[in-house]
């Protein structure tokens, strides 16, 4: 039974981590989204929600996704959008 909606059963979180490893850092949010979308069979909104929930310097994320542990927040939003 598949765990997630990735083409090989990956979760959205796993696909995000794989995309970051593949693309390197920094990478634009749109580029990161497109890379995950290539392998994701769920909604676009789910990808964006997962991306936003992992941003360290996005204060609303701490209120909206309170169940995300600090150690699981690993994205940094830069002024240039990367």
PyMOL Python script that loads the backbone (N, CA, C, O; Angstrom):
from pymol import cmd

cmd.read_pdbstr("""\
ATOM      1  N   UNK A   1       0.836  -1.183   0.000  1.00  0.00           N
ATOM      2  CA  UNK A   1       0.000   0.000   0.000  1.00  0.00           C
ATOM      3  C   UNK A   1       0.880   1.246   0.000  1.00  0.00           C
ATOM      4  O   UNK A   1       1.819   1.360   0.788  1.00  0.00           O
ATOM      5  N   UNK A   2       0.569   2.154  -0.873  1.00  0.00           N
ATOM      6  CA  UNK A   2       1.370   3.371  -1.017  1.00  0.00           C
ATOM      7  C   UNK A   2       1.197   4.283   0.189  1.00  0.00           C
ATOM      8  O   UNK A   2       0.104   4.403   0.741  1.00  0.00           O
ATOM      9  N   UNK A   3       2.285   4.920   0.587  1.00  0.00           N
ATOM     10  CA  UNK A   3       2.244   5.854   1.711  1.00  0.00           C
ATOM     11  C   UNK A   3       1.764   7.224   1.271  1.00  0.00           C
ATOM     12  O   UNK A   3       0.960   7.859   1.952  1.00  0.00           O
ATOM     13  N   UNK A   4       2.263   7.678   0.122  1.00  0.00           N
ATOM     14  CA  UNK A   4       1.956   9.019  -0.348  1.00  0.00           C
ATOM     15  C   UNK A   4       1.480   8.994  -1.790  1.00  0.00           C
ATOM     16  O   UNK A   4       1.300   7.929  -2.380  1.00  0.00           O
ATOM     17  N   UNK A   5       1.281  10.168  -2.344  1.00  0.00           N
ATOM     18  CA  UNK A   5       0.765  10.279  -3.703  1.00  0.00           C
ATOM     19  C   UNK A   5       1.857  10.522  -4.739  1.00  0.00           C
ATOM     20  O   UNK A   5       1.570  10.916  -5.870  1.00  0.00           O
ATOM     21  N   UNK A   6       3.094  10.290  -4.357  1.00  0.00           N
ATOM     22  CA  UNK A   6       4.182  10.363  -5.323  1.00  0.00           C
ATOM     23  C   UNK A   6       4.080   9.193  -6.282  1.00  0.00           C
ATOM     24  O   UNK A   6       3.423   8.199  -5.972  1.00  0.00           O
ATOM     25  N   UNK A   7       4.710   9.289  -7.430  1.00  0.00           N
ATOM     26  CA  UNK A   7       4.576   8.231  -8.428  1.00  0.00           C
ATOM     27  C   UNK A   7       5.104   6.889  -7.945  1.00  0.00           C
ATOM     28  O   UNK A   7       4.722   5.846  -8.477  1.00  0.00           O
ATOM     29  N   UNK A   8       5.969   6.904  -6.953  1.00  0.00           N
ATOM     30  CA  UNK A   8       6.472   5.665  -6.362  1.00  0.00           C
ATOM     31  C   UNK A   8       6.059   5.530  -4.897  1.00  0.00           C
ATOM     32  O   UNK A   8       6.712   4.828  -4.124  1.00  0.00           O
ATOM     33  N   UNK A   9       4.981   6.201  -4.523  1.00  0.00           N
ATOM     34  CA  UNK A   9       4.478   6.120  -3.153  1.00  0.00           C
ATOM     35  C   UNK A   9       5.126   7.088  -2.187  1.00  0.00           C
ATOM     36  O   UNK A   9       4.920   6.983  -0.978  1.00  0.00           O
ATOM     37  N   UNK A  10       5.907   8.031  -2.698  1.00  0.00           N
ATOM     38  CA  UNK A  10       6.572   8.991  -1.818  1.00  0.00           C
ATOM     39  C   UNK A  10       5.552   9.962  -1.220  1.00  0.00           C
ATOM     40  O   UNK A  10       4.503  10.243  -1.798  1.00  0.00           O
ATOM     41  N   UNK A  11       5.910  10.456  -0.044  1.00  0.00           N
ATOM     42  CA  UNK A  11       5.117  11.526   0.558  1.00  0.00           C
ATOM     43  C   UNK A  11       5.560  12.847  -0.059  1.00  0.00           C
ATOM     44  O   UNK A  11       6.614  12.919  -0.691  1.00  0.00           O
ATOM     45  N   UNK A  12       4.769  13.874   0.122  1.00  0.00           N
ATOM     46  CA  UNK A  12       5.124  15.195  -0.394  1.00  0.00           C
ATOM     47  C   UNK A  12       6.422  15.671   0.254  1.00  0.00           C
ATOM     48  O   UNK A  12       7.266  16.258  -0.421  1.00  0.00           O
ATOM     49  N   UNK A  13       6.589  15.429   1.535  1.00  0.00           N
ATOM     50  CA  UNK A  13       7.806  15.834   2.238  1.00  0.00           C
ATOM     51  C   UNK A  13       9.036  15.169   1.628  1.00  0.00           C
ATOM     52  O   UNK A  13      10.070  15.812   1.444  1.00  0.00           O
ATOM     53  N   UNK A  14       8.918  13.887   1.319  1.00  0.00           N
ATOM     54  CA  UNK A  14      10.045  13.169   0.716  1.00  0.00           C
ATOM     55  C   UNK A  14      10.394  13.746  -0.655  1.00  0.00           C
ATOM     56  O   UNK A  14      11.568  13.889  -0.997  1.00  0.00           O
ATOM     57  N   UNK A  15       9.369  14.075  -1.433  1.00  0.00           N
ATOM     58  CA  UNK A  15       9.615  14.648  -2.753  1.00  0.00           C
ATOM     59  C   UNK A  15      10.253  16.026  -2.658  1.00  0.00           C
ATOM     60  O   UNK A  15      11.101  16.375  -3.479  1.00  0.00           O
ATOM     61  N   UNK A  16       9.856  16.804  -1.673  1.00  0.00           N
ATOM     62  CA  UNK A  16      10.471  18.129  -1.472  1.00  0.00           C
ATOM     63  C   UNK A  16      11.946  17.972  -1.119  1.00  0.00           C
ATOM     64  O   UNK A  16      12.795  18.656  -1.692  1.00  0.00           O
ATOM     65  N   UNK A  17      12.252  17.094  -0.200  1.00  0.00           N
ATOM     66  CA  UNK A  17      13.641  16.880   0.195  1.00  0.00           C
ATOM     67  C   UNK A  17      14.476  16.377  -0.981  1.00  0.00           C
ATOM     68  O   UNK A  17      15.606  16.826  -1.173  1.00  0.00           O
ATOM     69  N   UNK A  18      13.930  15.451  -1.767  1.00  0.00           N
ATOM     70  CA  UNK A  18      14.644  14.941  -2.942  1.00  0.00           C
ATOM     71  C   UNK A  18      14.874  16.047  -3.964  1.00  0.00           C
ATOM     72  O   UNK A  18      15.949  16.133  -4.558  1.00  0.00           O
ATOM     73  N   UNK A  19      13.869  16.893  -4.172  1.00  0.00           N
ATOM     74  CA  UNK A  19      13.987  17.984  -5.142  1.00  0.00           C
ATOM     75  C   UNK A  19      15.072  18.967  -4.719  1.00  0.00           C
ATOM     76  O   UNK A  19      15.840  19.437  -5.558  1.00  0.00           O
ATOM     77  N   UNK A  20      15.143  19.280  -3.439  1.00  0.00           N
ATOM     78  CA  UNK A  20      16.173  20.203  -2.945  1.00  0.00           C
ATOM     79  C   UNK A  20      17.560  19.608  -3.155  1.00  0.00           C
ATOM     80  O   UNK A  20      18.487  20.312  -3.556  1.00  0.00           O
ATOM     81  N   UNK A  21      17.702  18.323  -2.886  1.00  0.00           N
ATOM     82  CA  UNK A  21      18.993  17.664  -3.102  1.00  0.00           C
ATOM     83  C   UNK A  21      19.377  17.699  -4.574  1.00  0.00           C
ATOM     84  O   UNK A  21      20.542  17.903  -4.913  1.00  0.00           O
ATOM     85  N   UNK A  22      18.406  17.502  -5.436  1.00  0.00           N
ATOM     86  CA  UNK A  22      18.666  17.483  -6.871  1.00  0.00           C
ATOM     87  C   UNK A  22      18.962  18.884  -7.413  1.00  0.00           C
ATOM     88  O   UNK A  22      19.898  19.066  -8.191  1.00  0.00           O
ATOM     89  N   UNK A  23      18.167  19.865  -7.002  1.00  0.00           N
ATOM     90  CA  UNK A  23      18.297  21.219  -7.537  1.00  0.00           C
ATOM     91  C   UNK A  23      19.433  22.010  -6.904  1.00  0.00           C
ATOM     92  O   UNK A  23      19.988  22.916  -7.525  1.00  0.00           O
ATOM     93  N   UNK A  24      19.773  21.670  -5.685  1.00  0.00           N
ATOM     94  CA  UNK A  24      20.777  22.447  -4.963  1.00  0.00           C
ATOM     95  C   UNK A  24      20.141  23.664  -4.328  1.00  0.00           C
ATOM     96  O   UNK A  24      18.943  23.913  -4.466  1.00  0.00           O
ATOM     97  N   UNK A  25      20.960  24.403  -3.641  1.00  0.00           N
ATOM     98  CA  UNK A  25      20.463  25.558  -2.914  1.00  0.00           C
ATOM     99  C   UNK A  25      21.322  26.758  -3.268  1.00  0.00           C
ATOM    100  O   UNK A  25      22.540  26.609  -3.362  1.00  0.00           O
ATOM    101  N   UNK A  26      20.763  27.919  -3.466  1.00  0.00           N
ATOM    102  CA  UNK A  26      19.335  28.210  -3.383  1.00  0.00           C
ATOM    103  C   UNK A  26      18.629  27.858  -4.694  1.00  0.00           C
ATOM    104  O   UNK A  26      19.241  27.785  -5.759  1.00  0.00           O
ATOM    105  N   UNK A  27      17.351  27.650  -4.575  1.00  0.00           N
ATOM    106  CA  UNK A  27      16.531  27.441  -5.762  1.00  0.00           C
ATOM    107  C   UNK A  27      15.224  28.200  -5.555  1.00  0.00           C
ATOM    108  O   UNK A  27      14.770  28.380  -4.425  1.00  0.00           O
ATOM    109  N   UNK A  28      14.642  28.632  -6.635  1.00  0.00           N
ATOM    110  CA  UNK A  28      13.405  29.389  -6.558  1.00  0.00           C
ATOM    111  C   UNK A  28      12.238  28.513  -6.137  1.00  0.00           C
ATOM    112  O   UNK A  28      12.221  27.311  -6.403  1.00  0.00           O
ATOM    113  N   UNK A  29      11.266  29.124  -5.480  1.00  0.00           N
ATOM    114  CA  UNK A  29      10.087  28.393  -5.028  1.00  0.00           C
ATOM    115  C   UNK A  29       9.334  27.771  -6.205  1.00  0.00           C
ATOM    116  O   UNK A  29       8.858  26.639  -6.118  1.00  0.00           O
ATOM    117  N   UNK A  30       9.231  28.517  -7.301  1.00  0.00           N
ATOM    118  CA  UNK A  30       8.536  27.996  -8.485  1.00  0.00           C
ATOM    119  C   UNK A  30       9.245  26.790  -9.070  1.00  0.00           C
ATOM    120  O   UNK A  30       8.604  25.823  -9.481  1.00  0.00           O
ATOM    121  N   UNK A  31      10.562  26.848  -9.107  1.00  0.00           N
ATOM    122  CA  UNK A  31      11.356  25.725  -9.619  1.00  0.00           C
ATOM    123  C   UNK A  31      11.192  24.507  -8.722  1.00  0.00           C
ATOM    124  O   UNK A  31      11.009  23.390  -9.204  1.00  0.00           O
ATOM    125  N   UNK A  32      11.258  24.732  -7.419  1.00  0.00           N
ATOM    126  CA  UNK A  32      11.082  23.654  -6.453  1.00  0.00           C
ATOM    127  C   UNK A  32       9.689  23.043  -6.594  1.00  0.00           C
ATOM    128  O   UNK A  32       9.540  21.821  -6.603  1.00  0.00           O
ATOM    129  N   UNK A  33       8.678  23.890  -6.705  1.00  0.00           N
ATOM    130  CA  UNK A  33       7.302  23.413  -6.883  1.00  0.00           C
ATOM    131  C   UNK A  33       7.191  22.542  -8.138  1.00  0.00           C
ATOM    132  O   UNK A  33       6.623  21.451  -8.086  1.00  0.00           O
ATOM    133  N   UNK A  34       7.729  23.015  -9.255  1.00  0.00           N
ATOM    134  CA  UNK A  34       7.623  22.276 -10.513  1.00  0.00           C
ATOM    135  C   UNK A  34       8.321  20.915 -10.432  1.00  0.00           C
ATOM    136  O   UNK A  34       7.832  19.929 -10.984  1.00  0.00           O
ATOM    137  N   UNK A  35       9.443  20.867  -9.755  1.00  0.00           N
ATOM    138  CA  UNK A  35      10.164  19.601  -9.614  1.00  0.00           C
ATOM    139  C   UNK A  35       9.348  18.597  -8.808  1.00  0.00           C
ATOM    140  O   UNK A  35       9.288  17.419  -9.158  1.00  0.00           O
ATOM    141  N   UNK A  36       8.724  19.059  -7.735  1.00  0.00           N
ATOM    142  CA  UNK A  36       7.879  18.163  -6.935  1.00  0.00           C
ATOM    143  C   UNK A  36       6.652  17.753  -7.739  1.00  0.00           C
ATOM    144  O   UNK A  36       6.261  16.586  -7.721  1.00  0.00           O
ATOM    145  N   UNK A  37       6.046  18.694  -8.438  1.00  0.00           N
ATOM    146  CA  UNK A  37       4.825  18.434  -9.212  1.00  0.00           C
ATOM    147  C   UNK A  37       5.030  17.349 -10.266  1.00  0.00           C
ATOM    148  O   UNK A  37       4.105  16.592 -10.560  1.00  0.00           O
ATOM    149  N   UNK A  38       6.234  17.266 -10.837  1.00  0.00           N
ATOM    150  CA  UNK A  38       6.516  16.239 -11.848  1.00  0.00           C
ATOM    151  C   UNK A  38       6.291  14.826 -11.314  1.00  0.00           C
ATOM    152  O   UNK A  38       5.979  13.910 -12.075  1.00  0.00           O
ATOM    153  N   UNK A  39       6.450  14.659 -10.012  1.00  0.00           N
ATOM    154  CA  UNK A  39       6.374  13.320  -9.415  1.00  0.00           C
ATOM    155  C   UNK A  39       5.199  13.161  -8.457  1.00  0.00           C
ATOM    156  O   UNK A  39       5.098  12.142  -7.774  1.00  0.00           O
ATOM    157  N   UNK A  40       4.314  14.146  -8.395  1.00  0.00           N
ATOM    158  CA  UNK A  40       3.227  14.177  -7.412  1.00  0.00           C
ATOM    159  C   UNK A  40       1.886  13.981  -8.093  1.00  0.00           C
ATOM    160  O   UNK A  40       1.604  14.620  -9.107  1.00  0.00           O
ATOM    161  N   UNK A  41       1.074  13.122  -7.557  1.00  0.00           N
ATOM    162  CA  UNK A  41      -0.251  12.851  -8.116  1.00  0.00           C
ATOM    163  C   UNK A  41      -1.370  13.448  -7.283  1.00  0.00           C
ATOM    164  O   UNK A  41      -2.533  13.080  -7.446  1.00  0.00           O
ATOM    165  N   UNK A  42      -1.034  14.349  -6.408  1.00  0.00           N
ATOM    166  CA  UNK A  42      -2.019  15.036  -5.581  1.00  0.00           C
ATOM    167  C   UNK A  42      -2.236  16.442  -6.102  1.00  0.00           C
ATOM    168  O   UNK A  42      -1.848  16.771  -7.223  1.00  0.00           O
ATOM    169  N   UNK A  43      -2.857  17.261  -5.281  1.00  0.00           N
ATOM    170  CA  UNK A  43      -3.189  18.626  -5.701  1.00  0.00           C
ATOM    171  C   UNK A  43      -1.972  19.553  -5.600  1.00  0.00           C
ATOM    172  O   UNK A  43      -1.053  19.331  -4.812  1.00  0.00           O
ATOM    173  N   UNK A  44      -2.005  20.592  -6.426  1.00  0.00           N
ATOM    174  CA  UNK A  44      -0.966  21.622  -6.360  1.00  0.00           C
ATOM    175  C   UNK A  44      -0.984  22.299  -4.996  1.00  0.00           C
ATOM    176  O   UNK A  44       0.067  22.622  -4.444  1.00  0.00           O
ATOM    177  N   UNK A  45      -2.170  22.511  -4.460  1.00  0.00           N
ATOM    178  CA  UNK A  45      -2.312  23.162  -3.161  1.00  0.00           C
ATOM    179  C   UNK A  45      -1.574  22.387  -2.076  1.00  0.00           C
ATOM    180  O   UNK A  45      -0.979  22.991  -1.183  1.00  0.00           O
ATOM    181  N   UNK A  46      -1.605  21.083  -2.141  1.00  0.00           N
ATOM    182  CA  UNK A  46      -0.903  20.272  -1.144  1.00  0.00           C
ATOM    183  C   UNK A  46       0.596  20.550  -1.186  1.00  0.00           C
ATOM    184  O   UNK A  46       1.241  20.668  -0.144  1.00  0.00           O
ATOM    185  N   UNK A  47       1.141  20.655  -2.383  1.00  0.00           N
ATOM    186  CA  UNK A  47       2.576  20.941  -2.507  1.00  0.00           C
ATOM    187  C   UNK A  47       2.885  22.292  -1.877  1.00  0.00           C
ATOM    188  O   UNK A  47       3.814  22.409  -1.078  1.00  0.00           O
ATOM    189  N   UNK A  48       2.105  23.319  -2.238  1.00  0.00           N
ATOM    190  CA  UNK A  48       2.356  24.662  -1.690  1.00  0.00           C
ATOM    191  C   UNK A  48       2.205  24.680  -0.171  1.00  0.00           C
ATOM    192  O   UNK A  48       2.999  25.317   0.522  1.00  0.00           O
ATOM    193  N   UNK A  49       1.193  23.987   0.352  1.00  0.00           N
ATOM    194  CA  UNK A  49       0.996  23.931   1.803  1.00  0.00           C
ATOM    195  C   UNK A  49       2.215  23.303   2.486  1.00  0.00           C
ATOM    196  O   UNK A  49       2.688  23.801   3.507  1.00  0.00           O
ATOM    197  N   UNK A  50       2.713  22.213   1.915  1.00  0.00           N
ATOM    198  CA  UNK A  50       3.882  21.561   2.502  1.00  0.00           C
ATOM    199  C   UNK A  50       5.114  22.458   2.416  1.00  0.00           C
ATOM    200  O   UNK A  50       5.899  22.524   3.361  1.00  0.00           O
ATOM    201  N   UNK A  51       5.286  23.143   1.298  1.00  0.00           N
ATOM    202  CA  UNK A  51       6.428  24.057   1.178  1.00  0.00           C
ATOM    203  C   UNK A  51       6.345  25.164   2.219  1.00  0.00           C
ATOM    204  O   UNK A  51       7.320  25.432   2.921  1.00  0.00           O
ATOM    205  N   UNK A  52       5.190  25.804   2.321  1.00  0.00           N
ATOM    206  CA  UNK A  52       5.045  26.914   3.279  1.00  0.00           C
ATOM    207  C   UNK A  52       5.225  26.445   4.717  1.00  0.00           C
ATOM    208  O   UNK A  52       5.789  27.168   5.538  1.00  0.00           O
ATOM    209  N   UNK A  53       4.753  25.249   5.027  1.00  0.00           N
ATOM    210  CA  UNK A  53       4.852  24.762   6.404  1.00  0.00           C
ATOM    211  C   UNK A  53       6.289  24.516   6.840  1.00  0.00           C
ATOM    212  O   UNK A  53       6.564  24.424   8.037  1.00  0.00           O
ATOM    213  N   UNK A  54       7.208  24.409   5.886  1.00  0.00           N
ATOM    214  CA  UNK A  54       8.609  24.120   6.194  1.00  0.00           C
ATOM    215  C   UNK A  54       9.509  25.358   6.184  1.00  0.00           C
ATOM    216  O   UNK A  54      10.723  25.241   6.352  1.00  0.00           O
ATOM    217  N   UNK A  55       8.920  26.544   5.987  1.00  0.00           N
ATOM    218  CA  UNK A  55       9.723  27.768   5.916  1.00  0.00           C
ATOM    219  C   UNK A  55      10.026  28.288   7.323  1.00  0.00           C
ATOM    220  O   UNK A  55       9.120  28.543   8.116  1.00  0.00           O
ATOM    221  N   UNK A  56      11.300  28.436   7.607  1.00  0.00           N
ATOM    222  CA  UNK A  56      11.768  28.877   8.924  1.00  0.00           C
ATOM    223  C   UNK A  56      11.350  30.311   9.217  1.00  0.00           C
ATOM    224  O   UNK A  56      10.914  30.610  10.329  1.00  0.00           O
ATOM    225  N   UNK A  57      11.475  31.199   8.242  1.00  0.00           N
ATOM    226  CA  UNK A  57      11.238  32.619   8.487  1.00  0.00           C
ATOM    227  C   UNK A  57       9.898  33.099   7.902  1.00  0.00           C
ATOM    228  O   UNK A  57       9.815  34.178   7.314  1.00  0.00           O
ATOM    229  N   UNK A  58       8.882  32.299   8.071  1.00  0.00           N
ATOM    230  CA  UNK A  58       7.522  32.667   7.679  1.00  0.00           C
ATOM    231  C   UNK A  58       6.644  32.547   8.926  1.00  0.00           C
ATOM    232  O   UNK A  58       6.037  31.502   9.159  1.00  0.00           O
ATOM    233  N   UNK A  59       6.573  33.628   9.736  1.00  0.00           N
ATOM    234  CA  UNK A  59       5.877  33.551  11.019  1.00  0.00           C
ATOM    235  C   UNK A  59       4.468  32.949  10.967  1.00  0.00           C
ATOM    236  O   UNK A  59       4.131  32.171  11.859  1.00  0.00           O
ATOM    237  N   UNK A  60       3.629  33.264   9.976  1.00  0.00           N
ATOM    238  CA  UNK A  60       2.299  32.644   9.969  1.00  0.00           C
ATOM    239  C   UNK A  60       2.338  31.117   9.897  1.00  0.00           C
ATOM    240  O   UNK A  60       1.397  30.450  10.327  1.00  0.00           O
ATOM    241  N   UNK A  61       3.415  30.570   9.361  1.00  0.00           N
ATOM    242  CA  UNK A  61       3.525  29.115   9.269  1.00  0.00           C
ATOM    243  C   UNK A  61       3.542  28.468  10.650  1.00  0.00           C
ATOM    244  O   UNK A  61       3.055  27.351  10.825  1.00  0.00           O
ATOM    245  N   UNK A  62       4.103  29.170  11.624  1.00  0.00           N
ATOM    246  CA  UNK A  62       4.180  28.614  12.977  1.00  0.00           C
ATOM    247  C   UNK A  62       2.798  28.545  13.629  1.00  0.00           C
ATOM    248  O   UNK A  62       2.561  27.705  14.497  1.00  0.00           O
ATOM    249  N   UNK A  63       1.909  29.408  13.219  1.00  0.00           N
ATOM    250  CA  UNK A  63       0.551  29.395  13.765  1.00  0.00           C
ATOM    251  C   UNK A  63      -0.349  28.446  12.982  1.00  0.00           C
ATOM    252  O   UNK A  63      -1.162  27.726  13.563  1.00  0.00           O
ATOM    253  N   UNK A  64      -0.200  28.449  11.671  1.00  0.00           N
ATOM    254  CA  UNK A  64      -1.073  27.632  10.829  1.00  0.00           C
ATOM    255  C   UNK A  64      -0.720  26.145  10.903  1.00  0.00           C
ATOM    256  O   UNK A  64      -1.607  25.291  10.899  1.00  0.00           O
ATOM    257  N   UNK A  65       0.565  25.845  10.969  1.00  0.00           N
ATOM    258  CA  UNK A  65       1.015  24.445  11.030  1.00  0.00           C
ATOM    259  C   UNK A  65       1.742  24.215  12.348  1.00  0.00           C
ATOM    260  O   UNK A  65       2.955  24.007  12.365  1.00  0.00           O
ATOM    261  N   UNK A  66       1.017  24.253  13.431  1.00  0.00           N
ATOM    262  CA  UNK A  66       1.608  24.125  14.756  1.00  0.00           C
ATOM    263  C   UNK A  66       2.173  22.735  15.025  1.00  0.00           C
ATOM    264  O   UNK A  66       3.018  22.565  15.904  1.00  0.00           O
ATOM    265  N   UNK A  67       1.709  21.746  14.271  1.00  0.00           N
ATOM    266  CA  UNK A  67       2.178  20.376  14.500  1.00  0.00           C
ATOM    267  C   UNK A  67       3.545  20.108  13.873  1.00  0.00           C
ATOM    268  O   UNK A  67       4.133  19.054  14.116  1.00  0.00           O
ATOM    269  N   UNK A  68       4.063  21.043  13.070  1.00  0.00           N
ATOM    270  CA  UNK A  68       5.380  20.873  12.452  1.00  0.00           C
ATOM    271  C   UNK A  68       6.448  21.235  13.480  1.00  0.00           C
ATOM    272  O   UNK A  68       6.443  22.337  14.028  1.00  0.00           O
ATOM    273  N   UNK A  69       7.348  20.315  13.733  1.00  0.00           N
ATOM    274  CA  UNK A  69       8.416  20.557  14.701  1.00  0.00           C
ATOM    275  C   UNK A  69       9.468  21.481  14.094  1.00  0.00           C
ATOM    276  O   UNK A  69       9.694  21.471  12.884  1.00  0.00           O
ATOM    277  N   UNK A  70      10.099  22.268  14.939  1.00  0.00           N
ATOM    278  CA  UNK A  70      11.124  23.206  14.471  1.00  0.00           C
ATOM    279  C   UNK A  70      12.213  22.498  13.669  1.00  0.00           C
ATOM    280  O   UNK A  70      12.708  23.040  12.680  1.00  0.00           O
ATOM    281  N   UNK A  71      12.583  21.304  14.085  1.00  0.00           N
ATOM    282  CA  UNK A  71      13.644  20.577  13.382  1.00  0.00           C
ATOM    283  C   UNK A  71      13.222  20.187  11.968  1.00  0.00           C
ATOM    284  O   UNK A  71      14.074  19.874  11.136  1.00  0.00           O
ATOM    285  N   UNK A  72      11.922  20.202  11.685  1.00  0.00           N
ATOM    286  CA  UNK A  72      11.407  19.850  10.363  1.00  0.00           C
ATOM    287  C   UNK A  72      11.209  21.069   9.465  1.00  0.00           C
ATOM    288  O   UNK A  72      10.776  20.937   8.320  1.00  0.00           O
ATOM    289  N   UNK A  73      11.525  22.244   9.979  1.00  0.00           N
ATOM    290  CA  UNK A  73      11.459  23.467   9.164  1.00  0.00           C
ATOM    291  C   UNK A  73      12.865  23.723   8.639  1.00  0.00           C
ATOM    292  O   UNK A  73      13.780  24.024   9.406  1.00  0.00           O
ATOM    293  N   UNK A  74      13.026  23.602   7.343  1.00  0.00           N
ATOM    294  CA  UNK A  74      14.365  23.670   6.774  1.00  0.00           C
ATOM    295  C   UNK A  74      14.478  24.599   5.573  1.00  0.00           C
ATOM    296  O   UNK A  74      15.562  24.736   5.006  1.00  0.00           O
ATOM    297  N   UNK A  75      13.387  25.236   5.172  1.00  0.00           N
ATOM    298  CA  UNK A  75      13.437  26.163   4.043  1.00  0.00           C
ATOM    299  C   UNK A  75      13.561  27.589   4.554  1.00  0.00           C
ATOM    300  O   UNK A  75      13.014  27.937   5.601  1.00  0.00           O
ATOM    301  N   UNK A  76      14.277  28.399   3.812  1.00  0.00           N
ATOM    302  CA  UNK A  76      14.457  29.797   4.163  1.00  0.00           C
ATOM    303  C   UNK A  76      13.989  30.640   2.985  1.00  0.00           C
ATOM    304  O   UNK A  76      14.463  30.465   1.862  1.00  0.00           O
ATOM    305  N   UNK A  77      13.067  31.544   3.241  1.00  0.00           N
ATOM    306  CA  UNK A  77      12.556  32.421   2.204  1.00  0.00           C
ATOM    307  C   UNK A  77      13.444  33.661   2.134  1.00  0.00           C
ATOM    308  O   UNK A  77      13.552  34.419   3.098  1.00  0.00           O
ATOM    309  N   UNK A  78      14.075  33.854   0.983  1.00  0.00           N
ATOM    310  CA  UNK A  78      14.949  35.002   0.791  1.00  0.00           C
ATOM    311  C   UNK A  78      14.174  36.143   0.158  1.00  0.00           C
ATOM    312  O   UNK A  78      13.115  35.929  -0.430  1.00  0.00           O
ATOM    313  N   UNK A  79      14.695  37.344   0.276  1.00  0.00           N
ATOM    314  CA  UNK A  79      14.035  38.514  -0.292  1.00  0.00           C
ATOM    315  C   UNK A  79      13.857  38.414  -1.800  1.00  0.00           C
ATOM    316  O   UNK A  79      12.911  38.974  -2.355  1.00  0.00           O
ATOM    317  N   UNK A  80      14.760  37.704  -2.464  1.00  0.00           N
ATOM    318  CA  UNK A  80      14.662  37.575  -3.918  1.00  0.00           C
ATOM    319  C   UNK A  80      13.746  36.429  -4.337  1.00  0.00           C
ATOM    320  O   UNK A  80      13.658  36.112  -5.523  1.00  0.00           O
ATOM    321  N   UNK A  81      13.055  35.796  -3.366  1.00  0.00           N
ATOM    322  CA  UNK A  81      12.093  34.743  -3.661  1.00  0.00           C
ATOM    323  C   UNK A  81      12.710  33.358  -3.804  1.00  0.00           C
ATOM    324  O   UNK A  81      12.021  32.392  -4.129  1.00  0.00           O
ATOM    325  N   UNK A  82      13.991  33.272  -3.565  1.00  0.00           N
ATOM    326  CA  UNK A  82      14.662  31.962  -3.666  1.00  0.00           C
ATOM    327  C   UNK A  82      14.837  31.362  -2.296  1.00  0.00           C
ATOM    328  O   UNK A  82      15.380  30.264  -2.167  1.00  0.00           O
TER     329      UNK A  82
END
""", "prot")
cmd.dss("prot")
cmd.show_as("cartoon", "prot")
cmd.util.cbc("prot")
cmd.orient("prot")
